[in-house]
Amino acid sequence: MAINRDVWDADAGNWTEMGERHWRLTTPIWGNWGAPEAELHLLPEDMSGMDAVELGCGTGYVAAWMWRRGAKVTAIDVSPNQLATAHRLAAEHGADISFIEGNAEATGLPDASFDFAISEYGAAIWCPPEVWLAEAWRLLRPGGCLVFLGNHPLAIICTPESGADCEKVLHRPYRGFRGADWTQVEIDPSGICFNLTISGWFALFSEIGFTVENYQEIYAPADAVGSRGGVPAAWARDYPFEQVWHLAKPT
Ligand SMILES: C[S@@+](CC[C@H](N)C(=O)[O-])C[C@H]1O[C@@H](n2cnc3c(N)ncnc32)[C@H](O)[C@@H]1O
C-alpha cells in the first residue's frame, strides 16, 4: 500500500489533464481506449437515492459521474496529491462528493452502508484482491453491486519483464498468476499491480460470497492507433486488454 501511495503521489501531476477532461464528460467512457458507457453499462442510469462508493478514486471523475446520476457519493483514495486534484475539480463543478484520504483495503467506513461500489483501475488493480474485495463486500448492503474494471490477465501475461509494451507472445506463466511488480522494470517503473487467473477470480468471488452478474472483455476499437497504458492498438484489437466484473452481494 505504501509503495503504491508514494508512486501515485509522485505521479499525480501527470493525471490532472485527463481528470479535467473526464470531469467535463456528461456521458462516461471507460478504460484506456474510452469504451462508451452505452456499450458497457457500468453505472445504473438513475442513481437517485443510492449510496455509492468509489475505491481508489484518483482525480474523482467516476465519483462525479455517479453524483450527476443522483447518487450520494463517497470516494476514497490513498494519495493526497490525487485527492487535491479531486477536491479542486469538485469545487469547480459544484459537486457535493465526500472525498476521504484512506486505504481501500480497510476504509474504516461502517458495515453495509452502500448500495453500489465501483473501481476503475483503483483498488481493482492496486490492492490485493482477497483484501479489498472482502472490504467491498463488508461495505455493501445485501442486494448491493460491485463493478470493477482493470487490466485483462492476458495483457499482463503478454508484457515483457522489462515493462515494454505487450506483444503477441506469452512472456509470463498463467498458472499461479497474481499480477506484476512494476517497481524495478527498465521501462516506466511504477507500483505493484494485482490480478488473478479467470478461475482464480471466480474462486475468490465464490469464497467471499459475491455472485457474478456479468463479465466483459474489452478490445480496442477498429480505428485505434498508437499505444495506451503499455498496450499497442494492434495487440488490443485482437486480444482483450481490459476486463470488467459485475458482482452482486445476495440479499
Ligand atoms: C489510475 S488511478 C484510478 C482512478 C481513475 N479511475 C483513473 O483511471 O485515473 C489509481 C488510483 O488508485 C489509488 N490507490 C492505489 N492504492 C490504493 C489503496 N490501497 N487505497 C486507495 N487508493 C489507492 C491511487 O492513489 C490512484 O489515485
The ligand as an SDF file (V2000), in Angstrom:
LIG
                    3D

 27 29  0  0  0  0  0  0  0  0999 V2000
   -5.4030    5.0540  -12.1880 C   0  0  0  0  0  0  0  0  0  0  0  0
   -5.9970    5.7910  -10.7030 S   0  0  0  0  0  0  0  0  0  0  0  0
   -7.6770    5.2800  -10.7030 C   0  0  0  0  0  0  0  0  0  0  0  0
   -8.5660    6.4430  -10.7450 C   0  0  0  0  0  0  0  0  0  0  0  0
   -9.1980    6.7500  -12.0560 C   0  0  0  0  0  0  0  0  0  0  0  0
  -10.3240    5.8840  -12.3370 N   0  0  0  0  0  0  0  0  0  0  0  0
   -8.2240    6.7110  -13.2000 C   0  0  0  0  0  0  0  0  0  0  0  0
   -8.2780    5.7600  -14.0120 O   0  0  0  0  0  0  0  0  0  0  0  0
   -7.4150    7.6410  -13.3030 O   0  0  0  0  0  0  0  0  0  0  0  0
   -5.3760    4.7340   -9.4230 C   0  0  0  0  0  0  0  0  0  0  0  0
   -5.6350    5.3080   -8.0330 C   0  0  0  0  0  0  0  0  0  0  0  0
   -5.6460    4.2330   -7.0800 O   0  0  0  0  0  0  0  0  0  0  0  0
   -5.1740    4.7940   -5.8680 C   0  0  0  0  0  0  0  0  0  0  0  0
   -4.7910    3.7240   -4.9380 N   0  0  0  0  0  0  0  0  0  0  0  0
   -3.7620    2.8360   -5.0500 C   0  0  0  0  0  0  0  0  0  0  0  0
   -3.7420    2.0360   -3.9790 N   0  0  0  0  0  0  0  0  0  0  0  0
   -4.7750    2.4230   -3.1640 C   0  0  0  0  0  0  0  0  0  0  0  0
   -5.2660    1.9820   -1.9180 C   0  0  0  0  0  0  0  0  0  0  0  0
   -4.7000    0.9710   -1.2580 N   0  0  0  0  0  0  0  0  0  0  0  0
   -6.3340    2.6120   -1.3810 N   0  0  0  0  0  0  0  0  0  0  0  0
   -6.9260    3.6590   -2.0360 C   0  0  0  0  0  0  0  0  0  0  0  0
   -6.4980    4.1160   -3.2230 N   0  0  0  0  0  0  0  0  0  0  0  0
   -5.4430    3.5020   -3.7900 C   0  0  0  0  0  0  0  0  0  0  0  0
   -4.0090    5.6710   -6.3080 C   0  0  0  0  0  0  0  0  0  0  0  0
   -3.6540    6.6000   -5.3340 O   0  0  0  0  0  0  0  0  0  0  0  0
   -4.5700    6.2850   -7.5790 C   0  0  0  0  0  0  0  0  0  0  0  0
   -5.1290    7.5510   -7.3450 O   0  0  0  0  0  0  0  0  0  0  0  0
  1  2  1  0
  2  3  1  0
  2 10  1  0
  3  4  1  0
  4  5  1  0
  5  6  1  0
  5  7  1  0
  7  8  2  0
  7  9  1  0
 10 11  1  0
 11 12  1  0
 11 26  1  0
 12 13  1  0
 13 14  1  0
 13 24  1  0
 14 15  1  0
 14 23  1  0
 15 16  2  0
 16 17  1  0
 17 18  1  0
 17 23  2  0
 18 19  1  0
 18 20  2  0
 20 21  1  0
 21 22  2  0
 22 23  1  0
 24 25  1  0
 24 26  1  0
 26 27  1  0
M  CHG  2   2   1   9  -1
M  END
$$$$
